[in-house]
Every structure is written in structure tokens, then in C-alpha cells.
Amino acid sequence: MTGLLDHRPALRPDVLLSPPLLDGPATVHLVKDPVSGASFEIGPKEHFLVSRLDGTRSLAEIGTEYGRAFGRRLGEGNWQQLLALLGSRRLLAGGPPPPAPAPSGPSLRGGLLRGTLRLVADADATTARLHRALRPLLHPAVLGVLLLGCLAMETVLAASLGELASAFGWLLRHPVPLLAVATLMWLSTALHEFAHGVAARHVGGTVGEIGLRWRLPVAIMYCTVDNYRFLRRRRHQLAVAAAGAFANLLFLLPFCLWWAALPAGEDPTRRTLGALLLIGSAQALVNLIPLPLLDGYTMLGHGLRVTRLAPASSGYLRLRMRDRTAAAAYPPHARRLYVGYGIGSAVLVLLLAAGLTGAVWYAATT
């Protein structure tokens, strides 16, 4: 036992540990091997130990810290079990090297009606080059000015909502400008995805894949951001999630200036631009709503340090209806969070349904 406690094992320096995340009633940390891509969950006690395996502290020293923090000493079996787990996953420095990454899968996956197509061999390197080109624009002062420009634009558009809604109704009856707006919106969606990747590179994240995903008749670009759960600063996680909607608004700025420069009236160009501004603003702002599959949902999860918010909330509410004693075992903050999200998301869905119905009716009658 003395010999084991004298050891100073170290985690591989590239292994990623996430901040604490609420998952149902439990708090967990994610551990990821960036070489193999494999990840798993550990509890706060295991994270306390794993995060201190830096090669400078002996197991005896870490055990003393653990005893002070949790009020119990670790036995030899505890250490052997933990080190065996890390060793079997090749996460310890000086152990067997991690397995070589599996060869990339085929570029084309799926079929004609539904599938994906990887467009670049090294998405991270491609995004890194794009990040270097755009780096001057990512200075906080420049971003602040651009954000103020977007807020001013949305204020002007909100004051002209009636005209924009009328332009949208006109657009639906004119196929040629409708096709032009649809093409521009597709381009905005592609920029949205690249913005996530550039933002991730800017704050230390990585990009795993860039490609095209389709479910006919819809085909959109995608950019898979890796390791965002492991960014240490919450504001960096929020920035990566919000970058797409911000890019959508920036895309609209020149079109807003063009629209504002045209005289008010029934000019087809002004109507086309007005419809584009309405659709583009809706795309960006709806993306910030905290419902699953939207960026706002990801942002809320980062802000609250919670994973699987929607399914965990649904699971808790079902448990509460069946077994209040079991539901009471959840920590108080988890109970408040899951009830709040369950009620809030239901209200949001109802409001969105009512708003969409009203917008369609208004556009059809103007």
C-alpha cells in the first residue's frame, strides 16, 4: 500500500474534463479522449481525484485532500479501481499510447432522400484558416460596434413591422423574388454554421466536420463543433452557441441599408428586401428561443450548467406525477429548474404557435 501511495500518476495532458453538469438528479463531469473521441461520465468525487492526477502530487497527498473534502479516506481498492479504469481507457501519461484514430468514414452517408456529405477532409484546419482571416473582426470593440448595429437594425425593423409583413405577403405571390430570397436565406444558413466554427476556434474549441445535410426537399450546410462542453469559461460556451444567430443578423445589415435608402412605397425591390429582412430577422431571433434543436436551448444549457435539459425535465415531471417520494429525492435546485423549464417551454410553444398562425393569416389577408 505504501508503494502505491508514493506513486505520482498523471493524466494525459490532452484529456478533457468538463465543468460540473446537472444531469437528472445527479451532478456529473464529462471525460473525453480527444484522440479516440471516446467520452464517459464521472461523479464529483471521481472528478476531484482525476483532476489532481498531474504528476506532481502523490496518491497519498491527493488522498489527504480527498479526506478533508469528503470526510473519508480512500482504501487501496478505491485507488486500484480508479487507476485501472483510466489505464484501460489509455488516459494515463506514460501508459500504452491511445489507439490511432479510426479512418474517416465515407464522405457520403445515407441515401437520396436523407443523408450527409462531408465537404472538407480537415474541417478544423479549414476553420482555422477562416478564423485567421476574420480575426481582426473578432476584437471585442469591433464586435461591440457590430452588435449595436444589429440592435439598431432590429429596432428600425420592429417600427416597420406592418410594412415588412405586407412585403412578405407580396413575396409569396411572386415566384422570382421568392426564389431570390430563398437563395439568400440558404446562404445565411451556411454562414450561420461557419460562424459557430469560427467562434469555437477563437475560444479554443475544435471543429470536427463541415458538410451538407439533406432531408429532401431541404438541404443545409452543417458545422460540427467538438469539445464545446469542455471549454472552461461559460461565456466562451455561450459565445459559440450565439455566433450563428449573430452572423444571421450581420448578414442582413447591408440589405437593411439598401432597403432604408429606397423610397417608401410599392417598389418591388423594396418589397423584396423588406420580406428578406423580416424572414432573416425571424430566423435569427427564433434561433435564440430556448427550445430543443435551437441555439437558445444550447445557450440555456450552458448558462445553467445542465445537460439534457428537455428530456431530464420531462422525466422529472413524469416521475413527479407517478411517485412524489422519488421525485423529492432530486436536489431542490434541480426540482425548481426542471419544473420551471417544463412550464416555460410549454408556454413558449403555445406562443410560437399563436404567433405563427397570426403571421400567416395577416400575410394572407394583406
C-alpha positions as CSV (number, residue, x, y, z in Angstrom):
1,M,0.0,0.0,0.0
2,T,2.9,2.4,0.9
3,G,4.4,1.8,-2.5
4,L,1.1,2.5,-4.3
5,L,0.5,5.7,-2.3
6,D,4.0,7.0,-3.3
7,H,3.2,6.9,-7.0
8,R,2.6,10.2,-8.8
9,P,0.5,9.2,-11.8
10,A,-0.6,11.9,-14.3
11,L,-3.5,12.2,-16.7
12,R,-2.5,12.6,-20.3
13,P,-2.3,16.4,-20.8
14,D,-4.7,16.4,-23.8
15,V,-7.5,14.6,-21.9
16,L,-10.6,16.9,-21.5
17,L,-12.6,17.4,-18.3
18,S,-15.8,19.3,-18.3
19,P,-17.2,21.6,-15.6
20,P,-19.9,20.2,-13.4
21,L,-23.1,19.5,-15.2
22,L,-26.5,18.7,-13.7
23,D,-27.9,15.5,-15.3
24,G,-31.3,14.5,-13.8
25,P,-30.8,14.3,-10.0
26,A,-27.0,13.9,-10.3
27,T,-24.1,16.2,-10.9
28,V,-21.6,14.7,-13.4
29,H,-18.4,15.6,-15.2
30,L,-17.6,14.5,-18.8
31,V,-14.2,13.0,-19.5
32,K,-13.1,12.8,-23.2
33,D,-10.2,11.4,-25.0
34,P,-9.7,13.8,-28.0
35,V,-7.6,11.2,-29.9
36,S,-10.2,8.4,-29.9
37,G,-13.2,10.7,-29.4
38,A,-14.5,8.4,-26.6
39,S,-16.1,10.0,-23.6
40,F,-17.8,9.0,-20.3
41,E,-19.3,10.5,-17.2
42,I,-17.8,10.5,-13.7
43,G,-19.2,11.9,-10.4
44,P,-17.8,14.9,-8.4
45,K,-15.7,12.6,-6.1
46,E,-14.1,10.9,-9.1
47,H,-13.5,14.3,-10.8
48,F,-11.9,15.5,-7.6
49,L,-9.3,12.7,-7.8
50,V,-8.9,12.6,-11.6
51,S,-8.4,16.4,-11.9
52,R,-5.5,16.2,-9.4
53,L,-3.6,13.5,-11.2
54,D,-1.0,15.9,-12.6
55,G,2.3,14.0,-11.8
56,T,3.3,16.4,-9.1
57,R,1.2,15.0,-6.2
58,S,1.4,11.5,-4.8
59,L,-1.6,9.4,-4.3
60,A,-1.1,9.9,-0.5
61,E,-1.3,13.7,-0.9
62,I,-4.4,13.5,-3.1
63,G,-5.9,11.1,-0.6
64,T,-5.3,13.5,2.3
65,E,-7.0,16.3,0.3
66,Y,-9.9,14.0,-0.5
67,G,-10.3,13.1,3.2
68,R,-10.5,16.8,4.1
69,A,-13.0,17.5,1.3
70,F,-15.3,14.5,1.7
71,G,-14.7,13.2,5.3
72,R,-13.4,9.8,4.4
73,R,-10.2,8.1,3.4
74,L,-9.7,6.1,0.3
75,G,-8.7,2.4,0.5
76,E,-6.3,0.6,-1.7
77,G,-9.2,-0.9,-3.6
78,N,-10.5,2.5,-4.5
79,W,-7.2,3.6,-5.9
80,Q,-6.7,0.4,-7.9
81,Q,-10.2,0.6,-9.3
82,L,-9.8,4.2,-10.4
83,L,-6.3,3.7,-11.9
84,A,-7.5,0.5,-13.7
85,L,-10.3,2.5,-15.3
86,L,-8.1,5.2,-16.5
87,G,-5.4,2.8,-17.6
88,S,-7.9,0.6,-19.5
89,R,-9.0,3.7,-21.4
90,R,-5.4,4.7,-22.0
91,L,-5.8,8.1,-20.3
92,L,-2.7,7.9,-18.1
93,A,0.6,9.5,-19.2
94,G,3.4,7.0,-19.7
95,G,1.0,4.2,-20.4
96,P,0.2,2.5,-23.7
97,P,-0.4,5.0,-26.4
98,P,-4.0,5.7,-27.3
99,P,-5.3,3.8,-30.3
100,A,-4.8,5.6,-33.6
101,P,-7.9,7.4,-34.8
102,A,-10.2,5.3,-37.0
103,P,-10.1,6.1,-40.6
104,S,-12.6,8.7,-41.6
105,G,-15.9,7.3,-42.8
106,P,-17.1,7.7,-46.3
107,S,-17.7,11.3,-47.4
108,L,-21.2,10.4,-48.5
109,R,-23.6,8.8,-45.9
110,G,-27.2,8.0,-46.3
111,G,-29.3,7.9,-49.5
112,L,-31.0,10.1,-52.0
113,L,-33.8,11.3,-49.7
114,R,-31.8,11.7,-46.5
115,G,-28.1,11.8,-45.9
116,T,-24.9,13.9,-45.3
117,L,-21.9,14.7,-47.4
118,R,-18.6,15.7,-45.8
119,L,-17.2,18.6,-47.9
120,V,-13.6,19.0,-46.5
121,A,-11.1,16.5,-45.3
122,D,-9.8,18.5,-42.3
123,A,-12.6,20.7,-41.0
124,D,-10.6,22.0,-38.1
125,A,-7.7,23.2,-40.3
126,T,-10.2,24.8,-42.8
127,T,-11.9,26.7,-39.9
128,A,-8.5,27.7,-38.5
129,R,-7.6,29.4,-41.8
130,L,-11.0,31.1,-41.9
131,H,-10.5,32.2,-38.3
132,R,-7.1,33.8,-39.1
133,A,-8.7,35.8,-42.0
134,L,-11.5,37.1,-39.8
135,R,-9.5,37.6,-36.6
136,P,-9.4,41.4,-36.9
137,L,-13.2,41.5,-36.9
138,L,-13.3,39.4,-33.7
139,H,-11.8,42.1,-31.5
140,P,-14.3,42.9,-28.6
141,A,-14.5,46.6,-29.7
142,V,-15.4,45.7,-33.3
143,L,-17.9,43.1,-32.1
144,G,-19.5,45.6,-29.8
145,V,-20.0,48.1,-32.7
146,L,-21.4,45.4,-34.9
147,L,-23.8,44.3,-32.1
148,L,-25.0,47.8,-31.7
149,G,-25.6,48.0,-35.4
150,C,-27.7,44.8,-35.3
151,L,-29.7,46.2,-32.4
152,A,-30.4,49.4,-34.2
153,M,-31.4,47.5,-37.3
154,E,-33.9,45.4,-35.3
155,T,-35.3,48.5,-33.7
156,V,-36.0,50.1,-37.1
157,L,-37.5,46.9,-38.5
158,A,-39.8,46.5,-35.5
159,A,-41.1,50.0,-36.1
160,S,-41.8,49.0,-39.7
161,L,-43.3,45.6,-38.9
162,G,-46.6,46.3,-40.8
163,E,-44.7,47.2,-44.0
164,L,-42.5,44.1,-43.7
165,A,-45.5,41.8,-43.1
166,S,-47.2,43.3,-46.2
167,A,-44.0,42.7,-48.2
168,F,-43.9,39.1,-47.0
169,G,-47.4,38.6,-48.3
170,W,-46.5,40.1,-51.6
171,L,-43.4,37.9,-51.9
172,L,-45.5,34.7,-51.5
173,R,-47.4,35.7,-54.7
174,H,-44.3,36.4,-56.8
175,P,-42.1,33.3,-57.6
176,V,-39.0,35.1,-59.0
177,P,-38.2,37.3,-56.0
178,L,-39.3,34.5,-53.7
179,L,-36.6,32.3,-55.3
180,A,-34.0,35.1,-54.8
181,V,-34.9,35.5,-51.1
182,A,-34.8,31.7,-50.6
183,T,-31.3,31.6,-52.1
184,L,-30.1,34.4,-49.8
185,M,-31.6,32.7,-46.8
186,W,-29.8,29.4,-47.7
187,L,-26.5,31.4,-47.8
188,S,-27.4,33.0,-44.5
189,T,-27.9,29.5,-43.0
190,A,-24.4,28.4,-44.3
191,L,-22.8,31.5,-42.7
192,H,-24.6,30.6,-39.5
193,E,-22.9,27.2,-39.4
194,F,-19.4,28.6,-40.3
195,A,-19.9,31.3,-37.5
196,H,-20.2,28.5,-34.9
197,G,-16.9,27.0,-36.1
198,V,-15.0,30.3,-36.3
199,A,-16.2,31.2,-32.8
200,A,-15.2,27.8,-31.5
201,R,-11.7,28.3,-32.9
202,H,-11.5,31.7,-31.4
203,V,-12.1,30.5,-27.8
204,G,-10.1,27.3,-28.0
205,G,-12.6,24.8,-29.4
206,T,-12.2,22.5,-32.4
207,V,-14.4,21.6,-35.4
208,G,-15.0,18.0,-36.3
209,E,-16.8,18.1,-39.6
210,I,-18.1,20.5,-42.3
211,G,-20.6,19.3,-44.8
212,L,-24.0,19.2,-46.4
213,R,-27.0,17.6,-44.8
214,W,-30.3,17.0,-46.6
215,R,-33.8,15.7,-46.0
216,L,-35.3,16.3,-49.4
217,P,-36.5,18.8,-50.4
218,V,-34.4,20.7,-47.8
219,A,-30.6,20.7,-47.9
220,I,-28.5,22.7,-45.5
221,M,-24.8,23.2,-44.5
222,Y,-23.6,21.9,-41.1
223,C,-20.5,22.5,-39.0
224,T,-19.9,20.1,-36.1
225,V,-18.2,21.8,-33.1
226,D,-16.3,19.4,-30.9
227,N,-15.3,19.9,-27.3
228,Y,-17.5,22.9,-26.6
229,R,-18.7,21.2,-23.4
230,F,-15.1,21.3,-22.2
231,L,-14.5,25.0,-22.5
232,R,-13.7,26.2,-19.0
233,R,-15.4,29.6,-19.3
234,R,-19.2,29.7,-19.5
235,R,-19.1,32.9,-21.6
236,H,-17.0,31.1,-24.3
237,Q,-19.6,28.3,-24.5
238,L,-22.3,30.9,-24.8
239,A,-20.4,32.8,-27.5
240,V,-20.0,29.7,-29.6
241,A,-23.7,28.9,-29.3
242,A,-24.8,32.5,-30.1
243,A,-22.4,33.1,-33.0
244,G,-24.8,31.6,-35.6
245,A,-27.7,34.0,-34.8
246,F,-25.3,36.9,-34.7
247,A,-23.9,36.0,-38.1
248,N,-27.5,35.9,-39.5
249,L,-28.1,39.5,-38.3
250,L,-24.8,40.7,-39.6
251,F,-25.7,39.2,-43.0
252,L,-28.8,41.4,-43.0
253,L,-27.1,44.7,-42.3
254,P,-26.2,45.7,-45.9
255,F,-29.7,44.7,-47.1
256,C,-31.2,46.9,-44.4
257,L,-29.2,49.9,-45.5
258,W,-30.3,49.2,-49.1
259,W,-33.9,48.9,-48.0
260,A,-33.7,52.1,-46.0
261,A,-32.2,54.0,-48.9
262,L,-35.2,53.2,-51.2
263,P,-38.3,55.5,-51.1
264,A,-41.3,54.1,-49.2
265,G,-44.0,52.7,-51.5
266,E,-44.7,49.7,-53.6
267,D,-41.3,49.4,-55.3
268,P,-40.7,45.6,-56.0
269,T,-37.0,45.9,-54.8
270,R,-38.0,47.5,-51.5
271,R,-40.7,44.8,-51.0
272,T,-38.3,42.0,-51.7
273,L,-35.7,43.5,-49.3
274,G,-38.4,44.0,-46.7
275,A,-39.5,40.4,-46.9
276,L,-35.9,39.3,-46.7
277,L,-35.3,41.4,-43.6
278,L,-38.5,40.0,-42.0
279,I,-37.6,36.4,-42.7
280,G,-33.9,36.8,-41.8
281,S,-34.7,38.5,-38.5
282,A,-37.2,35.8,-37.6
283,Q,-34.6,33.2,-38.5
284,A,-32.0,34.8,-36.2
285,L,-34.3,35.6,-33.3
286,V,-36.3,32.3,-33.3
287,N,-32.9,30.5,-33.1
288,L,-32.4,32.2,-29.7
289,I,-35.5,30.6,-28.2
290,P,-34.6,28.0,-25.6
291,L,-36.3,25.0,-27.2
292,P,-34.6,21.8,-28.3
293,L,-32.6,21.9,-31.6
294,L,-32.3,25.7,-31.4
295,D,-29.2,27.6,-30.3
296,G,-31.1,29.2,-27.5
297,Y,-31.6,25.8,-25.9
298,T,-27.9,25.1,-26.1
299,M,-27.2,28.5,-24.6
300,L,-29.6,27.9,-21.7
301,G,-27.9,24.6,-21.0
302,H,-24.5,26.2,-20.9
303,G,-25.8,29.1,-18.7
304,L,-27.4,26.7,-16.2
305,R,-24.6,24.1,-16.4
306,V,-27.1,21.4,-17.2
307,T,-27.1,18.6,-19.8
308,R,-30.1,17.0,-21.5
309,L,-32.3,19.8,-20.1
310,A,-35.5,18.9,-22.0
311,P,-35.5,15.1,-21.5
312,A,-34.4,15.5,-17.9
313,S,-37.2,18.0,-17.3
314,S,-39.8,15.7,-18.9
315,G,-38.5,12.7,-17.0
316,Y,-38.7,14.6,-13.7
317,L,-42.3,15.8,-14.3
318,R,-43.4,12.3,-15.2
319,L,-41.8,10.9,-12.1
320,R,-43.4,13.6,-10.0
321,M,-46.9,12.6,-11.3
322,R,-46.2,8.9,-10.6
323,D,-44.1,9.0,-7.4
324,R,-43.7,12.2,-5.4
325,T,-41.5,10.5,-2.9
326,A,-39.0,9.5,-5.6
327,A,-39.2,13.0,-7.1
328,A,-38.4,14.5,-3.7
329,A,-35.0,12.8,-3.8
330,Y,-34.0,15.3,-6.5
331,P,-31.9,18.3,-5.2
332,P,-34.0,21.4,-4.6
333,H,-32.3,23.4,-7.3
334,A,-32.9,20.6,-9.8
335,R,-36.6,20.4,-8.9
336,R,-37.0,24.1,-9.4
337,L,-35.1,24.1,-12.7
338,Y,-37.0,21.2,-14.3
339,V,-40.4,22.4,-13.2
340,G,-39.6,25.9,-14.5
341,Y,-38.3,24.7,-17.8
342,G,-41.3,22.4,-18.3
343,I,-43.8,25.2,-17.7
344,G,-41.8,27.8,-19.6
345,S,-41.2,25.6,-22.7
346,A,-44.9,24.7,-22.9
347,V,-45.8,28.4,-22.7
348,L,-43.2,29.2,-25.4
349,V,-44.6,26.5,-27.8
350,L,-48.1,27.9,-27.4
351,L,-46.9,31.5,-28.0
352,L,-45.0,30.4,-31.1
353,A,-48.0,28.5,-32.5
354,A,-50.2,31.5,-31.9
355,G,-47.7,33.9,-33.4
356,L,-47.2,31.8,-36.5
357,T,-50.9,31.4,-37.0
358,G,-51.4,35.2,-36.7
359,A,-48.5,35.9,-39.1
360,V,-49.8,33.5,-41.8
361,W,-53.3,34.9,-41.5
362,Y,-52.0,38.5,-41.7
363,A,-49.8,37.8,-44.7
364,A,-52.7,36.0,-46.5
365,T,-55.1,38.9,-46.0
366,T,-52.8,41.8,-46.9
